[in-house]
Amino acid sequence: MSPILSTSELSRHFGGVAALNLVSVAIEDKQVRSIIGPNGAGKTTLINAITGRLPVTSGTVTYLGQDITSWPIHDRVKRGLCRTFQITSVFKGLTAFENVRIARQAHKGGSLRLFASRGSLKQVTEDTWAILERVGLTDKALAPCSSLAHGDQRVLEVAIALAGGPRVLMLDEPAAGMSPTETDQVAKLISDLGREMAVVLVEHDMEMVMSISDRITVLHQGGIIAEGTPAEISDNEQVKDAYLGSEKWAPLVALD
């Protein structure tokens, strides 16, 4: 089976610094693929290159069998390559419902037309409620985003991304700043979504990564140093040396 998303020898240089160096990765459909590594390893740069926020220096990005390396961001999103960001990015003056509805209307209609048909608006409204229910925010749908807890705002970002009808959902540190309870909730949501679509996860919470990932790619200094299952990565000495150190890494996963 061909991967739904892949990169081939992808590089991105900033002056003389290689933020990405010949990165080749293949993402299968309906799995959670985590991208981990120390700060400055190139994780967010990789997501930015794949989603078109950064032009690549060399290499290719292939999605659904097409070379999309030079595609603009909006074309990638329209085809179902959607993402969230490290920094919370919602319209705080609007309600949770309005945030998702705007995203859904833009995806379904291609614009925010004032005189859209009643039928199309009804469908957008139904879709919006379904998405909010999917992420567990129906009880807070009409609350202004500014009043939502940080964890709920992060989950709302996932809902906004889902409004784009993703085939591949890229999540950049979705659990950042969350409490343990919130982290457990978002981990379950991500795991469930991974049964419906490809999920690419950048995350520093290793307990979460190891519990929900199907495969893990480890970046260090812009290049891949290891790939494999959580069990394989937890036993990889090069990963331990480059990233966490054996004492901190070992307790995170209990292997049979």
C-alpha positions, 0 to 999 in steps of 0.5 A, a space after each residue: 500500500 502506498 503511503 498517503 503522505 511522504 517526503 523524499 530527501 527533504 531539506 530546508 536551509 536557513 543561511 548555512 544552517 540545515 534545519 532539515 537535512 535529507 528527511 525521507 518519511 512515509 506516513 500510512 493512512 489511519 495511523 498515528 505517526 509521532 515526530 519527536 526529538 530535542 528542541 531545534 531538531 527540525 520537527 516544526 520545520 518539517 511540518 511547515 515544509 509539508 504544509 507549505 508554510 516554508 518553501 523547501 531548499 530541496 527534495 519533494 513532498 508527495 500527497 495522495 500520489 501527487 507531488 505537492 512540493 510547490 503547491 500553495 497552502 490553500 490548495 493543500 488544505 483544500 485537498 485535506 492536509 490540515 494542521 494545528 499550531 504550537 501557539 493557540 490560534 483561535 478567534 477569542 472574540 467568537 464562540 467555539 461554535 462560531 470558530 468551527 462554523 466559519 472553518 466549515 463554511 469556508 471548506 464547504 463553500 469556498 467562501 463566506 458568502 452572505 447569501 448562501 442557500 438555506 440548504 448549504 447553511 443548514 448542512 454547515 450548521 449540522 456539520 459544526 455540531 457534529 464536529 463539536 460533539 466529536 471533540 467533546 465541546 458541545 456543552 461549551 459551544 456557545 461560550 466565548 473562546 476567551 472564557 474557555 480553559 487553555 485545554 479546551 482552546 487547544 481541543 477547539 483548534 483540533 475541531 477547527 482543523 477537522 472542519 477542513 475535512 482532513 485526510 491527514 491531520 498534523 498536530 503541533 504540540 497539542 498537549 502543551 500547557 495541559 493538565 494531566 487530566 486534559 492530556 489524557 483526554 486529548 490523547 484519547 481523542 488523537 488515538 481515536 482520530 488515528 483510526 479514521 485518518 492519518 495523524 502526524 503528531 509533534 509532541 514532547 510528552 513522551 508518555 503520551 507519545 509512547 501510549 498512542 503512536 503506531 510508529 515514531 520518527 526521531 529527528 536530531 539536528 535536522 535528520 532522522 536518526 531512528 524510526 520504528 514502533 514505540 517498543 523499538 524506539 524505547 530500546 534504541 540506544 542512539 535515541 536515548 543518547 541523543 534525546 532523553 538519556 536512559 534513566 529518563 526514557 526507560 520508565 515511560 514504557 512498560 514492555 512485555 
